[in-house]
C-alpha cells in the first residue's frame, strides 16, 4: 500500500501524458487503479516503444497468467532480428527430440523486443535451420549473475517491487503453447 501511495504522489503530474495506442489481436484487457497507473508510468520510458512490449506488460499486470501467443507479424520481425543477431548461444537439441534445437538469445538491447522478451528461447527446425518458434517466461525474476547487464537487472528488480501482487508471470510463445522452460 505504501509503495502505491509513494508512486502516486511522485508520478501524478506525468500521468496526463501517458496513453496507450497499441493495437492488439488479444482480448482487450482493462486495467484499473494502481495497475493502470503503473502501466501508464512505464509507457513514459523512451525504450518502451513497440506494440508487443505494451501488450505483454498489460497482459502481465492483468494477472491472468495465461499463455500469450505472439502474432505472425511480431514473429516475422523476430526472425529478422535473430538472423542478424550475434547474441545467441549454440543451438542444443530439444529434450527427447532431434527434430528441433533451442538457442537462447539476449534481446535486451533490441529496440523492438528488449522490454518484451529479454532473454528468449528460439526454437529451430534442425534439418532446415529455420526459426519455427520462440518461447519465454515473462516475469520480473532475479537472474543469476551474468545473465543480465547490471542496469537491466536493477530495472527488473525495481519493477518486481512495484508490481501488484495480483500480477502473474506467463509464457510468451509462437505456436508452441506446450513449452515449459526448465531451470529458468
C-alpha positions as CSV (number, residue, x, y, z in Angstrom):
1,X,0.0,0.0,0.0
2,X,2.8,2.4,0.9
3,X,4.6,1.9,-2.4
4,X,1.3,2.6,-4.2
5,X,0.9,5.9,-2.4
6,X,4.5,6.9,-2.9
7,X,4.4,6.1,-6.6
8,X,1.1,8.0,-7.0
9,X,2.5,11.1,-5.2
10,X,5.7,11.2,-7.2
11,X,4.3,10.5,-10.6
12,X,0.8,12.0,-10.7
13,X,1.9,15.0,-12.9
14,X,3.2,12.7,-15.5
15,X,0.1,10.6,-15.9
16,X,-1.7,13.1,-18.0
17,X,0.8,12.5,-20.9
18,X,0.6,8.7,-20.9
19,X,-1.6,7.0,-23.4
20,X,-1.9,3.5,-25.0
21,X,-2.1,3.5,-28.7
22,X,-1.1,-0.2,-29.3
23,X,-3.4,-2.4,-31.3
24,X,-4.0,-5.9,-30.2
25,X,-5.2,-9.2,-31.5
26,X,-5.8,-10.4,-28.0
27,X,-8.9,-9.7,-26.0
28,X,-8.9,-6.2,-24.7
29,X,-7.7,-6.2,-21.1
30,X,-8.9,-3.3,-18.9
31,X,-6.5,-2.2,-16.2
32,X,-7.9,-0.2,-13.3
33,X,-6.5,1.7,-10.3
34,X,-2.8,1.1,-9.4
35,X,-2.3,-1.3,-12.3
36,X,-3.4,1.3,-14.9
37,X,-1.3,4.0,-13.2
38,X,1.8,1.8,-13.2
39,X,1.2,0.8,-16.8
40,X,0.9,4.4,-17.9
41,X,4.0,5.4,-16.0
42,X,6.1,2.6,-17.6
43,X,4.8,3.7,-21.0
44,X,6.6,7.0,-20.4
45,X,10.0,5.3,-20.7
46,X,11.6,6.1,-24.1
47,X,12.6,2.5,-24.7
48,X,9.0,1.2,-24.2
49,X,8.0,1.7,-27.8
50,X,6.8,-1.4,-29.5
51,X,3.2,-2.7,-29.5
52,X,4.4,-6.1,-28.3
53,X,6.1,-4.6,-25.3
54,X,2.9,-2.7,-24.4
55,X,0.7,-5.8,-24.9
56,X,2.9,-8.0,-22.8
57,X,3.1,-5.5,-19.9
58,X,-0.7,-5.2,-19.9
59,X,-1.1,-9.0,-20.0
60,X,1.3,-9.3,-17.0
61,X,-0.5,-6.6,-15.0
62,X,-3.9,-8.0,-15.7
63,X,-2.9,-11.1,-13.7
64,X,-4.4,-13.8,-15.9
65,X,-1.2,-15.9,-16.2
66,X,-2.4,-17.4,-19.4
67,X,0.0,-18.2,-22.3
68,X,0.4,-15.3,-24.8
69,X,0.7,-16.3,-28.4
70,X,2.8,-13.9,-30.5
71,X,1.3,-12.6,-33.7
72,X,2.6,-13.6,-37.1
73,X,3.8,-10.0,-37.7
74,X,5.8,-10.0,-34.4
75,X,7.3,-13.4,-35.2
76,X,8.4,-12.1,-38.7
77,X,10.2,-9.2,-37.0
78,X,11.8,-11.6,-34.6
79,X,13.1,-13.8,-37.4
80,X,14.8,-10.8,-39.0
81,X,16.2,-9.7,-35.6
82,X,17.7,-13.1,-34.6
83,X,19.1,-13.7,-38.1
84,X,21.4,-10.7,-37.8
85,X,22.0,-11.0,-34.1
86,X,25.3,-12.4,-32.8
87,X,23.8,-12.6,-29.2
88,X,22.6,-16.2,-29.2
89,X,24.0,-19.4,-27.6
90,X,24.8,-22.5,-29.6
91,X,21.7,-24.5,-30.7
92,X,21.3,-27.5,-28.5
93,X,18.9,-30.4,-29.3
94,X,15.5,-30.1,-27.6
95,X,14.6,-32.6,-24.9
96,X,13.8,-36.0,-26.4
97,X,13.9,-34.6,-30.0
98,X,16.5,-34.4,-32.7
99,X,13.9,-32.5,-34.9
100,X,14.3,-29.2,-33.1
101,X,17.1,-27.4,-31.4
102,X,17.0,-24.5,-28.9
103,X,19.2,-21.4,-28.8
104,X,18.8,-18.7,-26.1
105,X,19.0,-15.1,-27.4
106,X,19.7,-12.0,-25.4
107,X,17.3,-9.4,-26.9
108,X,17.6,-6.9,-24.0
109,X,19.3,-4.3,-26.2
110,X,16.9,-4.7,-29.1
111,X,14.6,-1.7,-29.7
112,X,11.5,-3.9,-30.5
113,X,11.9,-6.9,-28.2
114,X,14.1,-5.6,-25.4
115,X,11.3,-4.8,-22.9
116,X,9.2,-7.7,-24.1
117,X,11.4,-10.8,-24.3
118,X,14.8,-10.0,-22.9
119,X,16.4,-13.5,-22.9
120,X,14.3,-15.8,-25.0
121,X,14.5,-19.4,-26.3
122,X,14.4,-19.5,-30.1
123,X,13.4,-22.9,-31.5
124,X,14.8,-24.0,-34.8
125,X,14.0,-27.0,-37.1
126,X,17.3,-28.9,-37.1
127,X,17.1,-30.1,-40.7
128,X,16.4,-26.7,-42.3
129,X,17.9,-24.3,-39.7
130,X,14.6,-22.3,-39.9
131,X,13.3,-20.5,-36.8
132,X,9.9,-22.1,-36.1
133,X,9.0,-20.8,-32.7
134,X,10.0,-18.8,-29.7
135,X,9.3,-19.2,-26.0
136,X,10.0,-17.1,-23.0
137,X,8.7,-16.6,-19.5
138,X,7.5,-13.1,-19.0
139,X,8.3,-12.3,-15.4
140,X,10.4,-9.9,-13.3
141,X,12.5,-12.5,-11.6
142,X,16.1,-12.1,-10.2
143,X,18.6,-13.6,-12.6
144,X,21.9,-15.2,-11.8
145,X,25.0,-13.0,-12.1
146,X,26.0,-12.5,-15.7
147,X,22.6,-13.3,-17.3
148,X,21.5,-9.6,-17.5
149,X,23.5,-6.4,-17.5
150,X,23.5,-4.6,-14.2
151,X,21.2,-1.9,-15.5
152,X,18.7,-4.4,-16.8
153,X,18.8,-6.4,-13.5
154,X,18.1,-3.2,-11.5
155,X,15.2,-2.3,-13.7
156,X,13.8,-5.8,-13.4
157,X,14.1,-5.8,-9.6
158,X,12.6,-2.4,-9.2
159,X,9.6,-3.3,-11.4
160,X,9.2,-6.5,-9.3
161,X,8.9,-4.4,-6.2
162,X,6.4,-2.0,-7.8
163,X,4.3,-4.7,-9.4
164,X,1.0,-5.5,-7.7
165,X,0.7,-8.9,-6.0
166,X,-2.0,-9.9,-8.5
167,X,0.3,-9.6,-11.5
168,X,1.3,-13.1,-12.8
169,X,4.1,-14.4,-15.0
170,X,3.2,-16.2,-18.2
171,X,4.7,-17.9,-21.2
172,X,5.1,-16.0,-24.4
173,X,5.3,-18.2,-27.5
174,X,4.7,-18.6,-31.1
175,X,2.7,-21.7,-31.9
176,X,4.4,-23.7,-29.1
177,X,1.9,-23.4,-26.2
178,X,3.2,-26.5,-24.5
179,X,6.6,-25.1,-23.9
180,X,7.9,-25.1,-20.4
181,X,11.3,-23.6,-19.6
182,X,13.4,-25.7,-17.3
183,X,15.9,-24.1,-15.0
184,X,14.9,-20.5,-15.9
